[in-house]
Amino acid sequence: MGEHTTTSPTSDGGERLRGAARWAAVAVVLAGLGLGVNHVVEAALERQLASGLRTVRDADVLALHGWLETQKTLAATMAAAPEFVELIAEQVRLARADADPTALCESRPLGGLRRSIGAVAESLGVVEFVITDPAGRNIGALYDEAVGRRTLAERSGIFQRVLAGTPAVSAPFVDEGQGSAGGLRKGLSMIAAAPVVHRGETIAVLSLRLDPARFFRLLEVARLGETGDTYAFDAQGRLLSPLRNADELTRLGLLADGRDAPLTLELRDPGHRLRPGKPRPVLRKGLPLTRGVAAAIETRSPGEDVHGYRNLRGALVVGAWTWLEDCGFGVITEQDAWEAYRPVNLLRAATWTLFGLLALGSLGGVGLWRRLARMRRRMGKVEGRVRRLGQYVLERKIGEGGMGEVYLAAHAMLRRPTAIKLLRPGRGVDDRALARFEREVQITARLTHPNTVAVYDYGRTADGTFYYAMEYLEGIPLDAFVERQGPLPSERVIYILRQVCASLDEAHSLGLIHRDIKPANVMLCRRGNAYDVVKVLDFGLVKQLAAPADAIKLSDPDAITGTPLSMSPEAIEAPERVGPRSDLYAVGALGYTLLTGCPVFEGKTPLQVFVQHVESTPVPPSERLGADGMPVDPELERLILRCLEKDPERRPESAWALEVALRACPAAPRWDACAARQWWEEHLPRLRQEHPELDQPCEACEAQALAVDLAGRAPAVETSP
């Protein structure tokens, strides 16, 4: 009888059960890992969101504080000026003698005040000045109709504080009878006020009426994304500044006109999302204030909410707020939650998609690795095919950016050291970027001045790789040179700046503006037996004043471009107004750095530097160096400070005019080619130790080629020093 075996159903079922259990365990582990990773990353993103909200809030508050302190100082300075105090004292004596408003308006001291203060009022952003006696009666003003009226300071709520001896700036308030201010239909005003003290007695209050438009613009300096907004509010929860979405408020029926929002709109939570055409709450007075506004008013301290709350439109937002006790109002930064949490939602979807792909990818891992190996071999073959580009032989790679590589190369016949930059399509480089880059290389190639870096050649390979070749420079960027050598003497600074001006003069004559003159973009070179030869690099941010129509499509000439440490005020506030004199501002900043070893203005963030370029007066180089520092040619210092004028019209007329003025400085003859050669021969051994690039062309080539690397530059503002 033959043997036979049987398979137990229980055994098969147990095996299948164990297999299912193993798969279930793997699934549970993957799910748990996914949830854990998702939770950790979401928590990190929430912290990052809170940090971003605080940063924007603090940046706006910092800008506000700076502006408010400036206005307060202006009022205090004018109120303490001896010539103003004497005239105000005479006006007070006339008022105490019961002079009527007509006599006060026609008085000699008021005429003197109108001539003195009125002459500078507009340039200082002052709309009107008013002099008020301690009883609250206006006894003098820039305009007759203000005399005898209720005081501006009293209407703004700061009169008693100022009368007690503390200068103050008010929040925006409605000034009936003053007409339009700040581009708004209602007569909105702000005032800066200070006490006038004569012989130890407070005899009056000087009030300067300000246009709040500047206050509003400061709150618009930094905004998050497409829906972010920063605005101010008072202790009653009333809006003090315009909103980004004012037109939407009109469509929702909250306002008759979005421009009327300040001081007419209360920031209350409607309880649900408002929609155009849908009924809105009839009695908004009975609604609670929005969470951010209420928290700032109640706690009088900073805070944030990244979990979401409703704003006055009923939309879910995240926000960070603070209360400015000395100013009497709060500031809040908000962003719609859907936009703020878009990265989190994308991450959540990506996380689970990734784990799903990982589960499936375990079945095809071997095939994937084989495919990657084949791709690497093909890429190696392509790399081998581009070892020669036209007449240039690539020797070795010396750098790599986001869109291409930099090679040390030599001309096949001349054996001249050359820097070659390659931009390959498909690595973040689209056709528009290639076309724009090609246009900028063509523009730079038109420049032939010996102080401008020369472009030898450019073209495309058969596989679409774009390349260009530029000269090799044996030298040191001025930022590295100043870092090692410290401040330079006036005569050497003049020698360097004259060459920079000569390079810019040619560019400006062709209608080109550099827009990024800075120490890192100017090299101090040795050319044959010539020393201290300047080469201006990086025309990658060049703006063409009369660009052809197709060039306008390829780039955005009105974007904020350049380096914050040397950017002109007009490049920050109105990039479309950038012209040749913007480059002269940067030349002034360069000369300032060479003389002092420090930038004109410094800050922890680009925003802080921007605000100083727009509003602050530079400290003269001689004052910055101090009594123990190197002496500064007074004429050179005057020229540098003239270049750093806020108004472009007050700067030198052209690069050529600046070069002529530099040549006429008393210190200019003390540094020439002989002095430069003597200095280099004395210091060259040490410089070669500190700067190996003087003996290694590849690093100098890399510095030049990477200077025009589009991949290493942000779209609007470069934040590197």
LOLUMPA-585555 format. One line per 10 residues: number of its first residue (from 1); for each residue z, x, y of C-alpha. Coordinates in Angstrom, 3 decimals. Each point is the difference from the previous one (the first is absolute). Layout:
N
NUM) Z X Y; ... $
This chain:
721
1) 0.000 0.000 0.000; -1.129 1.716 3.256; 2.327 0.707 2.864; -0.530 -1.534 3.381; 1.901 0.225 3.250; 0.762 -2.732 2.452; 0.728 0.223 3.763; 3.057 -1.843 1.089; -0.586 -2.471 2.800; 3.423 0.929 1.315 $
11) -1.004 3.653 0.155; -3.233 -0.760 1.946; 1.847 -2.301 2.366; 2.696 2.626 0.601; -2.623 2.626 0.815; -1.762 -2.304 2.439; 3.361 -0.905 1.515; 0.918 3.639 0.455; -3.417 0.682 1.577; 0.443 -2.942 2.353 $
21) 3.493 1.205 0.835; -1.330 3.464 0.834; -2.682 -1.449 2.272; 2.572 -2.329 1.558; 2.321 2.952 0.604; -2.826 1.931 1.647; -0.847 -3.044 2.111; 3.646 -0.424 1.032; 0.279 3.691 0.907; -3.210 -0.136 2.028 $
31) 1.087 -3.228 1.706; 3.439 1.424 0.779; -1.528 3.213 1.297; -2.451 -1.983 2.118; 2.757 -2.157 1.462; 2.170 3.042 0.691; -2.778 1.962 1.663; -1.083 -3.058 1.985; 3.580 -0.603 1.187; 0.501 3.628 1.049 $
41) -3.326 0.174 1.817; 0.497 -3.372 1.732; 3.443 1.135 1.173; -1.536 3.219 1.323; -2.742 -1.924 1.795; 2.588 -2.338 1.542; 1.891 3.031 1.293; -3.240 1.423 1.342; -0.827 -3.325 1.677; 3.453 -0.133 1.614 $
51) -0.431 3.593 1.179; -3.437 -0.800 1.463; 1.354 -3.024 1.874; 2.879 2.048 1.395; -2.354 2.797 1.019; -2.282 -2.340 1.957; 2.990 -1.743 1.587; 1.658 3.275 0.982; -3.280 1.424 1.344; -0.467 -3.008 2.286 $
61) 3.662 0.070 1.055; -0.274 3.712 0.783; -3.076 -0.606 2.148; 1.766 -2.910 1.758; 3.124 2.063 0.694; -2.089 2.791 1.480; -1.877 -2.367 2.308; 3.133 -1.942 1.049; 1.888 3.210 0.781; -2.965 1.195 2.060 $
71) 0.014 -3.218 2.070; 3.771 0.121 0.405; -0.184 3.624 1.171; -2.812 -0.896 2.408; 2.074 -2.762 1.617; 3.108 2.212 0.202; -1.973 2.894 1.502; -1.587 -2.186 2.675; 3.318 -1.694 0.772; 1.669 3.399 0.509 $
81) -2.784 1.659 2.029; 1.588 0.905 3.392; -3.015 -1.140 2.040; 0.045 -3.402 -1.751; 3.804 -0.378 0.243; -0.032 0.495 3.784; -2.784 -2.545 0.493; 1.743 -2.519 -2.286; 3.279 0.537 1.865; -1.762 -0.848 3.296 $
91) -1.463 -3.137 -1.592; 3.457 -1.004 -1.271; 1.422 0.388 3.526; -2.720 -2.288 1.365; 0.760 -2.583 -2.723; 3.731 0.148 0.746; -0.866 -0.656 3.640; -1.423 -3.379 -1.172; -3.634 0.962 0.516; -2.280 -2.795 -1.201 $
101) -2.616 0.599 -2.783; -2.789 0.456 2.549; 1.926 2.730 1.811; 0.877 1.656 -3.286; -3.669 -0.001 -1.062; -1.093 1.572 3.291; 2.778 2.591 0.176; -0.715 3.713 0.352; 2.003 1.110 -3.096; -1.778 -2.522 -2.250 $
111) -3.345 1.222 1.305; 0.971 3.538 -0.921; 1.098 -1.090 -3.477; -3.245 -1.884 -0.536; -2.030 3.033 0.960; 2.051 2.417 -2.115; 0.629 -2.095 -3.116; -3.215 -2.004 0.180; -2.074 3.171 0.019; 1.271 1.038 -3.435 $
121) 0.823 -3.401 -1.494; -3.356 -0.638 -1.682; -0.194 3.483 -1.547; 3.498 -0.499 -1.439; -0.800 -3.423 -1.454; 2.175 -1.827 2.569; -1.260 -3.415 1.115; 2.554 -0.595 2.766; 3.313 1.292 1.363; 2.825 -2.188 1.312 $
131) 3.187 0.977 1.860; 2.938 -2.363 -0.529; 3.369 0.020 1.750; 3.237 -0.454 -2.037; -0.019 -3.726 0.805; -3.281 -0.415 -1.880; -2.257 -0.432 3.029; -3.350 1.782 0.073; -0.034 1.955 3.266; -3.203 1.964 -0.601 $
141) -2.984 0.088 -2.324; -3.529 1.296 -0.342; -1.309 -3.496 0.847; 1.350 -2.298 2.743; 0.266 -3.097 -2.220; 2.701 1.656 -2.147; 2.366 0.494 2.968; 2.703 -2.660 0.011; -0.696 -1.102 -3.584; 2.365 0.126 -2.945 $
151) 0.155 3.567 -1.299; -2.103 1.163 -2.930; 2.987 1.835 -1.489; 2.122 -3.167 0.071; -2.702 -2.041 -1.761; -0.347 2.666 -2.658; 3.747 0.007 -0.717; 0.783 3.637 0.887; 0.959 -0.309 3.699; 3.778 0.215 -0.469 $
161) -0.271 2.933 -2.408; -2.156 1.939 2.458; 2.214 -0.937 2.938; 2.918 1.485 -1.963; -1.811 3.337 -0.030; -2.102 0.087 -3.208; -3.810 0.222 0.243; -1.655 -2.410 -2.455; -3.326 -1.358 -1.195; -0.334 -3.688 -0.802 $
171) -1.734 -1.693 -2.874; -3.117 -2.017 0.944; 0.839 -3.204 1.900; -1.895 -2.844 1.659; -0.470 0.745 3.701; -1.124 -3.272 1.561; -2.138 0.462 3.044; -1.277 3.436 -0.955; -3.165 -1.234 -1.704; -1.584 1.703 -2.977 $
181) 1.426 3.234 -1.356; -0.803 2.008 -3.074; -3.118 -2.024 -0.766; 2.109 -3.104 -0.748; -0.250 -3.372 1.637; 3.678 -0.251 0.783; 1.404 2.304 2.689; 1.806 2.454 -2.274; 1.828 2.922 1.549; 2.317 2.867 -0.854 $
191) 2.076 1.890 2.514; 1.663 3.392 0.202; 2.907 -0.067 2.441; 2.496 2.536 1.361; 2.820 -0.110 2.580; -0.524 1.503 3.461; 3.120 1.932 1.044; 0.516 1.029 3.629; 3.085 1.975 1.012; 1.810 -0.945 -3.203 $
201) -0.725 -3.752 0.311; -2.508 -2.014 -2.052; -1.949 -1.635 2.788; -2.933 -1.504 -1.910; -1.939 -0.175 -3.259; -3.561 1.388 -0.243; -2.081 -1.983 -2.512; -3.448 1.105 -1.216; -2.059 -2.827 -1.516; -1.994 1.279 -2.994 $
211) -3.030 -1.406 -1.744; 1.225 -0.659 -3.589; -3.440 0.813 -1.433; 1.124 3.566 -0.769; 3.119 -1.353 -1.739; -2.239 -2.229 -2.118; -2.378 2.850 -0.873; 2.861 2.180 -1.250; 0.840 -2.660 -2.591; -3.607 0.189 -1.207 $
221) 0.014 3.780 -0.593; 0.754 -0.301 -3.734; -0.846 -2.998 -2.188; -0.037 -0.330 -3.761; -3.290 -0.983 -1.632; -1.956 -3.083 0.989; 2.945 -2.380 0.562; 2.754 2.302 1.283; 1.495 -0.762 3.415; 2.818 1.325 2.192 $
231) 1.510 -2.132 2.756; 3.106 -0.336 2.180; 2.350 -2.983 0.389; 3.047 -0.900 2.082; 3.490 -1.177 -0.955; -1.184 -3.638 -0.119; -2.735 0.834 -2.481; -2.806 -0.337 2.564; -3.091 2.168 -0.368; -0.280 2.752 2.669 $
241) -3.399 1.512 -0.866; -3.419 -1.202 -1.190; -0.686 -0.458 -3.710; -2.905 1.409 -1.955; -0.884 -3.447 -1.369; 0.376 -1.943 3.271; -3.235 -1.941 -0.602; 1.343 -1.261 -3.321; 3.095 -1.346 1.787; -2.325 -2.038 2.200 $
251) -1.856 -1.375 -3.037; 3.338 -0.931 -1.597; 0.987 -1.971 3.124; 2.999 2.196 0.827; -1.511 0.935 3.366; -2.500 -1.461 2.406; -1.447 3.500 0.348; 0.946 3.085 -2.004; 0.263 2.095 3.167; 2.941 -2.121 1.173 $
261) 2.199 1.156 -2.916; 2.479 2.321 1.818; 3.124 -1.839 1.221; -1.410 -3.397 -1.029; 0.164 0.295 -3.778; 3.209 -0.002 -2.042; -0.080 1.883 -3.287; 1.146 -2.777 -2.354; -0.572 -0.552 -3.728; -1.991 -3.238 -0.553 $
271) 1.141 -0.193 -3.640; -3.523 0.062 -1.478; -3.397 1.615 0.541; -1.727 -1.601 3.009; -3.695 -0.871 -0.370; -2.548 -0.848 2.718; -0.323 -3.763 0.360; 3.200 -0.695 -1.968; 3.069 -1.536 1.704; 2.390 2.564 1.433 $
281) 3.741 -0.425 0.677; 0.491 -2.209 3.042; 3.464 1.278 0.937; -0.222 3.784 -0.356; 3.273 0.363 1.928; 1.859 -1.241 -3.056; -1.551 2.573 -2.337; 1.779 3.258 -0.869; -1.226 3.303 1.343; -2.021 2.115 -2.409 $
291) 2.126 2.226 -2.236; -0.951 3.300 1.671; 0.592 -1.275 3.547; 3.268 -1.728 -0.926; 1.330 3.088 -1.802; -0.785 2.294 2.947; 1.676 -2.361 2.522; 3.089 -0.626 -2.163; 0.670 3.513 -1.331; -1.315 1.998 2.991 $
301) -1.014 2.695 -2.518; -3.121 1.185 -1.857; -1.059 -1.623 -3.269; -2.950 -0.858 -2.208; -1.051 -2.550 -2.622; -2.692 0.979 -2.513; 0.514 -3.046 -2.227; -1.601 -2.382 2.452; 0.905 -2.708 2.511; -1.939 -2.522 2.090 $
311) -1.159 0.815 3.522; -0.710 -2.503 2.799; -3.286 -0.982 -1.748; 1.864 -0.619 -3.248; -1.861 2.910 -1.597; 1.933 2.232 -2.394; 0.518 3.427 1.638; 2.012 3.183 -0.439; 1.552 1.652 3.007; 2.320 2.550 1.617 $
321) 1.899 -0.728 3.192; 2.472 1.511 2.456; 1.848 -1.009 3.163; -0.155 2.150 3.156; 3.398 -0.692 1.533; -0.623 1.969 3.191; -3.278 -1.876 0.571; 1.217 -3.479 -0.964; -2.783 -0.817 -2.468; -1.002 0.570 -3.619 $
331) -3.096 1.457 -1.672; -1.373 -1.053 -3.376; -2.872 1.295 -2.143; -1.473 -2.449 -2.527; -2.859 -0.130 -2.492; -1.247 -2.883 -2.134; 1.534 0.301 -3.468; -3.334 -0.470 -1.783; -1.348 3.136 1.664; 3.241 1.994 -0.272 $
341) 0.283 -0.714 -3.739; -3.680 0.379 -0.785; 0.609 3.495 -1.467; 2.849 -1.356 -2.144; -2.137 -2.824 -1.369; -2.871 2.350 -0.659; 2.388 2.404 -1.697; 1.445 -2.750 -2.190; -3.463 -1.012 -1.149; -1.008 3.611 -0.440 $
351) 3.155 0.802 -2.000; -0.570 -2.716 -2.587; -3.701 0.700 -0.120; 0.795 3.654 -0.588; 2.337 -0.728 -2.893; -2.569 -2.293 -1.525; -2.610 2.693 0.290; 2.404 2.546 -1.470; 0.502 -2.215 -3.030; -3.759 -0.316 -0.476 $
361) -0.661 3.599 0.977; 2.034 1.351 -2.901; -2.863 -1.103 -2.280; -2.658 1.923 1.925; 1.868 3.087 1.169; -1.946 2.442 -2.126; -3.346 -1.346 1.209; 1.203 0.149 3.602; 0.978 3.658 -0.292; -3.363 0.822 -1.579 $
371) -1.783 -1.745 2.848; 2.073 1.873 2.568; -0.850 3.273 -1.700; -3.705 -0.805 0.209; 0.378 -0.906 3.684; 1.745 3.318 0.683; -2.816 1.881 -1.682; -2.588 -1.875 2.099; 1.975 0.685 3.192; 0.099 3.685 -0.937 $
381) -3.776 0.017 -0.339; -0.386 -1.684 3.390; 2.393 2.570 1.493; -2.135 2.774 -1.446; -3.166 -1.486 1.495; 1.391 0.126 3.543; 1.005 3.632 -0.073; -2.967 0.612 2.270; -0.860 -2.179 2.980; -3.266 0.949 1.669 $
391) 0.346 3.560 1.260; 3.783 0.079 -0.564; 1.769 1.268 -3.116; 3.410 -1.560 -0.647; 2.522 2.642 -1.002; 3.214 -1.934 -0.546; 1.817 -3.158 1.023; 2.588 0.562 2.746; 1.098 -3.540 0.748; -0.340 -3.653 -0.893 $
401) 0.411 -3.185 1.998; -0.111 -3.689 -0.824; -3.804 -0.174 0.245; -1.274 3.491 -0.818; 0.539 3.715 -0.534; -0.147 3.139 2.128; -1.682 3.117 -1.396; -0.247 3.599 1.073; -3.708 0.807 -0.030; -2.499 2.606 1.101 $
411) -3.601 -0.222 1.117; -2.217 1.057 -2.916; -2.000 2.434 2.152; 2.278 0.927 2.891; 3.250 0.055 -2.051; 1.761 -1.392 3.045; 3.457 -1.537 -0.735; -0.260 -3.753 0.500; 2.191 -3.061 -0.490; -1.700 -2.823 -1.925 $
421) 1.398 -3.551 0.011; -1.171 -2.408 -2.730; 0.383 -3.794 0.201; -0.838 -1.762 -3.235; -0.793 -3.737 -0.103; 2.265 -2.121 -2.157; 3.273 1.755 0.964; 1.058 -2.311 2.782; -3.160 0.899 1.916; -2.344 -2.915 0.698 $
431) -3.422 0.103 1.639; 1.484 -0.838 3.403; 2.464 2.920 -0.181; -2.804 2.374 -1.016; -2.237 -1.233 2.816; 2.789 0.351 2.550; 0.887 3.488 -1.239; -3.648 1.058 0.095; -0.281 -1.263 3.590; 3.090 1.982 1.060 $
441) -1.356 3.184 -1.605; -3.281 -0.523 1.864; 1.907 -0.430 3.267; 2.066 3.164 -0.581; -3.146 1.956 -0.942; -1.400 -0.712 3.494; 2.786 2.118 1.524; -1.023 3.642 0.473; 2.755 1.419 2.211; 1.519 3.223 -1.454 $
451) 3.503 -1.533 0.297; -0.951 -2.926 -2.285; -0.029 0.317 -3.794; -3.609 0.178 -1.216; -1.507 -2.277 -2.675; -2.767 1.817 -1.896; -1.482 -2.599 -2.305; 0.503 -3.328 -1.762; -1.779 -2.117 -2.570; 0.235 -2.027 -3.219 $
461) -0.506 0.995 -3.609; -2.076 -1.955 -2.512; 3.113 -1.798 -1.328; 0.955 -1.201 3.516; 2.649 2.634 0.801; 0.184 0.610 3.758; 0.786 3.541 1.177; 0.073 2.057 3.159; 0.546 3.677 0.785; 1.909 1.470 2.933 $
471) 0.858 3.483 1.241; 2.922 2.000 -1.352; 2.562 0.948 2.632; 2.370 2.936 -0.255; 2.948 -1.187 2.005; 3.177 -2.050 0.284; 0.471 -3.633 1.147; 1.985 -0.077 3.234; 2.791 -2.129 -1.510; 0.710 2.721 -2.597 $
481) -0.429 2.708 2.648; 2.526 -1.564 2.408; 2.405 -0.706 -2.861; 0.009 3.747 -0.822; -0.351 1.521 3.484; 1.904 -2.511 2.122; -1.007 -0.870 3.596; -2.980 1.931 1.353; -0.215 1.615 3.452; -1.796 -1.888 2.752 $
491) -2.953 2.381 0.158; -0.751 -0.360 -3.711; 0.338 -3.792 0.173; -2.537 -0.033 2.842; -2.379 2.185 -2.061; 0.222 -2.423 -2.948; -0.237 -3.232 2.021; -3.072 1.214 1.893; -1.864 0.382 -3.296; 1.117 -3.440 -1.192 $
501) -1.262 -1.470 3.284; -3.321 1.804 -0.438; -0.457 -1.570 -3.448; 0.922 -3.454 1.287; -2.283 0.349 3.017; -3.040 0.212 -2.292; 1.190 -2.930 -2.132; 0.692 -2.152 3.078; -3.397 0.834 1.459; -1.562 -1.430 -3.189 $
511) 2.097 -3.168 0.289; 2.471 1.011 -2.757; 3.790 -0.288 0.192; 2.076 2.013 -2.488; 3.089 -2.333 0.011; 2.186 2.348 -2.105; 0.551 3.259 1.881; 3.247 1.452 -1.396; 1.314 3.445 -1.092; -1.056 -0.558 -3.637 $
521) -3.605 -0.631 1.106; -0.344 3.187 2.079; -0.287 3.344 -1.779; 0.673 3.408 1.524; -2.584 2.257 -1.615; -1.246 3.535 -0.288; -3.816 0.084 0.262; -1.334 3.498 -0.611; 1.730 2.153 2.601; 0.853 -2.970 2.215 $
531) 3.569 -1.322 -0.123; 1.778 -3.169 1.144; -3.270 -1.872 -0.534; 0.698 -3.747 -0.046; -1.732 -2.370 -2.393; 0.397 -3.773 0.441; -0.037 -1.799 -3.379; -0.066 -3.561 -1.317; -2.448 -2.194 1.846; 0.669 -2.586 -2.752 $
541) 1.581 -2.389 2.554; -2.801 0.527 2.508; -0.955 -2.971 2.177; -3.531 -0.287 1.341; 0.009 -1.563 3.479; -3.567 -1.284 -0.348; -0.147 -0.566 -3.764; -3.091 -1.645 -1.531; 0.334 -3.511 -1.378; 0.084 1.140 -3.632 $
551) 2.809 2.464 0.803; 2.118 -2.810 1.423; -0.254 -1.793 -3.335; 1.148 3.082 -1.914; 3.231 0.666 1.881; 2.570 -1.678 2.182; 0.138 1.887 3.317; 2.830 -2.196 1.305; 2.465 0.781 -2.796; 3.058 2.105 0.852 $
561) -1.012 3.440 -1.285; 1.553 3.391 0.534; 3.338 1.746 -0.314; 3.074 -1.613 1.638; 1.332 3.304 1.393; -3.085 0.518 2.199; -1.397 -3.525 0.481; -0.749 -1.177 3.536; 1.576 -3.230 1.321; -3.374 -1.782 0.145 $
571) -0.717 0.915 -3.620; 3.226 -1.831 -0.926; -0.247 -3.035 2.280; -3.779 -0.533 0.266; -2.045 2.150 -2.427; -3.222 -1.445 1.390; 0.707 1.834 3.303; 0.184 3.442 -1.603; -2.227 2.462 1.901; -0.384 3.733 0.660 $
581) 3.246 0.084 1.981; 1.844 -1.124 -3.142; -0.998 3.347 -1.513; 1.371 1.721 3.136; 3.364 -1.715 -0.602; -0.002 1.548 -3.482; -0.928 3.398 1.501; 3.037 -0.345 2.256; 2.167 -0.812 -3.044; -1.452 3.044 -1.787 $
591) 0.769 2.275 2.968; 3.530 -1.445 0.204; 0.591 0.836 -3.693; -1.387 3.528 0.380; 2.252 0.663 3.018; 3.220 -1.489 -1.405; -0.436 0.012 -3.771; 0.791 -3.747 0.032; -2.069 -3.189 0.296; 0.063 -1.941 3.278 $
601) 1.918 -2.883 -1.562; 1.867 -0.216 -3.296; 1.270 -2.925 -2.059; 1.016 -1.008 -3.497; -2.906 -2.440 -0.299; -3.534 -0.195 1.446; 1.083 -3.111 1.924; 2.700 1.921 1.862; -2.545 2.672 0.960; -2.532 -2.675 1.080 $
611) 2.560 -1.632 2.329; 0.783 3.346 1.658; -3.684 0.838 0.517; -0.449 -3.358 1.737; 3.209 -0.106 2.061; 1.836 3.368 0.177; -0.570 2.896 2.402; -0.352 3.408 -1.710; 2.673 2.616 0.650; -1.747 2.932 1.791 $
621) -0.540 2.978 -2.366; 2.016 2.354 2.196; 2.929 -2.432 -0.094; -0.428 -0.446 -3.760; 0.149 3.808 -0.540; 3.005 0.426 2.274; 1.100 2.973 2.048; 0.039 2.314 -3.023; -3.508 -0.988 -1.120; -3.327 1.620 0.654 $
631) -1.178 -0.429 3.643; -2.726 -2.588 0.512; -2.859 0.345 2.490; 0.717 -2.821 2.521; -3.702 -0.780 0.427; -0.472 -0.257 -3.788; 3.015 -2.291 -0.238; -1.433 -2.194 2.762; -3.334 -0.260 -1.837; 1.663 -0.896 -3.328 $
641) 2.135 -2.717 1.606; -3.109 -1.298 1.776; -1.785 -0.251 -3.359; 3.007 -2.004 -1.289; -0.223 -2.642 2.747; 0.173 -3.566 -1.364; -2.911 -1.097 2.205; -3.251 1.671 -1.168; -1.283 0.019 3.593; 2.805 2.409 0.987 $
651) -1.049 2.572 -2.584; -2.656 2.705 0.624; -3.510 -1.387 0.464; -1.472 1.730 -3.068; 0.526 2.722 -2.583; -2.124 2.303 2.163; 2.145 -0.698 3.088; 3.135 0.718 -2.040; -1.508 3.272 -1.273; -0.803 1.061 3.578 $
661) 3.545 -0.845 1.123; 1.491 1.957 -2.918; -2.150 3.008 0.873; 1.438 -0.107 3.549; 3.642 0.145 -1.154; 1.813 3.156 1.192; 0.937 0.956 -3.581; -3.575 -0.314 -1.359; -1.133 3.631 0.647; 2.952 1.388 -1.978 $
671) -1.585 -0.924 -3.372; -3.536 0.898 -0.948; -1.976 1.265 -3.015; 1.618 3.441 0.240; 3.528 -1.419 0.061; -0.835 -2.266 -2.935; -1.407 2.900 -2.042; 3.051 2.164 0.711; 2.346 -2.810 -1.079; -1.872 -0.718 -3.243 $
681) -0.266 3.661 -1.001; 3.747 0.332 0.518; 0.973 -3.150 -1.901; -2.795 -0.386 -2.594; 1.848 1.748 -2.900; 2.949 -2.362 0.385; -2.256 -3.033 0.455; -1.836 0.805 -3.230; 3.310 -0.091 -1.858; 1.036 -3.300 1.581 $
691) -3.500 -1.574 -0.169; -1.847 1.037 -3.179; -2.963 -2.094 1.119; -0.997 2.834 2.333; -1.080 1.914 -3.120; -0.849 -3.005 -2.217; -2.922 -1.990 1.388; 0.556 -2.872 -2.411; 3.171 -1.213 1.662; -1.531 0.116 3.458 $
701) -3.011 -1.882 -1.329; 2.322 -2.578 -1.513; 1.792 -0.462 3.323; -3.279 -0.682 1.764; -1.536 -2.267 -2.620; 3.140 -2.035 -0.553; 0.252 -0.498 3.764; -2.843 -2.531 -0.281; 1.103 -1.509 -3.321; -0.356 -3.736 0.418 $
711) 2.214 -0.661 -3.010; 3.030 1.652 1.512; -0.055 -2.150 3.128; 1.470 -3.490 0.501; -2.445 -2.661 1.284; 1.539 -0.437 3.458; 2.727 2.540 0.842; 0.529 3.532 -1.338; 3.776 0.616 -0.132; 0.032 3.669 -0.946 $
721) 1.351 2.259 2.752 $
